[in-house]
Amino acid sequence: MDAQTVAKVARLARIHLDDKDLPILQERLTGILKWVSMLDEVETTNVEPMFSVHLETSPVREDVVTSASMVNDILANAPEKELDMFVVPKMVG
């Protein structure tokens, strides 16, 4: 992974990086990608796809309301709220 790609990934993730940090992060990300690419070498021809490593089923319980509405308690410390919801800054242009 080149330094330009590392900088782009950092920008997309909204992570501020100094130019001096790019070589270190470049080395680490390249190592991670090499490690992940080793999975291509695993023989999976006769392995059936799985949706989970846990084959047991989860216990099912009744979906019952156990307490009264806590909206006011939850929003009590919100810096800004509107219509019983948190107001957050817009992040996507």
KABELSUL-V37152 format. One record per residue. RES is the residue in three letters. OMEGA is omega in whole degrees, 0 to 359 (999 if undefined). Layout:
res:RES omega:OMEGA
res:RES omega:OMEGA
This chain:
res:MET omega:181
res:ASP omega:184
res:ALA omega:180
res:GLN omega:178
res:THR omega:177
res:VAL omega:179
res:ALA omega:179
res:LYS omega:179
res:VAL omega:178
res:ALA omega:180
res:ARG omega:179
res:LEU omega:178
res:ALA omega:181
res:ARG omega:177
res:ILE omega:178
res:HIS omega:177
res:LEU omega:171
res:ASP omega:180
res:ASP omega:181
res:LYS omega:180
res:ASP omega:184
res:LEU omega:182
res:PRO omega:180
res:ILE omega:180
res:LEU omega:177
res:GLN omega:179
res:GLU omega:181
res:ARG omega:180
res:LEU omega:177
res:THR omega:177
res:GLY omega:179
res:ILE omega:180
res:LEU omega:177
res:LYS omega:180
res:TRP omega:180
res:VAL omega:180
res:SER omega:176
res:MET omega:178
res:LEU omega:177
res:ASP omega:182
res:GLU omega:182
res:VAL omega:180
res:GLU omega:183
res:THR omega:185
res:THR omega:184
res:ASN omega:181
res:VAL omega:179
res:GLU omega:179
res:PRO omega:179
res:MET omega:176
res:PHE omega:181
res:SER omega:175
res:VAL omega:179
res:HIS omega:183
res:LEU omega:179
res:GLU omega:176
res:THR omega:178
res:SER omega:178
res:PRO omega:181
res:VAL omega:177
res:ARG omega:177
res:GLU omega:177
res:ASP omega:186
res:VAL omega:175
res:VAL omega:184
res:THR omega:177
res:SER omega:180
res:ALA omega:179
res:SER omega:182
res:MET omega:184
res:VAL omega:182
res:ASN omega:178
res:ASP omega:182
res:ILE omega:182
res:LEU omega:185
res:ALA omega:183
res:ASN omega:180
res:ALA omega:179
res:PRO omega:178
res:GLU omega:180
res:LYS omega:179
res:GLU omega:179
res:LEU omega:180
res:ASP omega:178
res:MET omega:174
res:PHE omega:172
res:VAL omega:181
res:VAL omega:180
res:PRO omega:177
res:LYS omega:184
res:MET omega:183
res:VAL omega:183
res:GLY omega:999
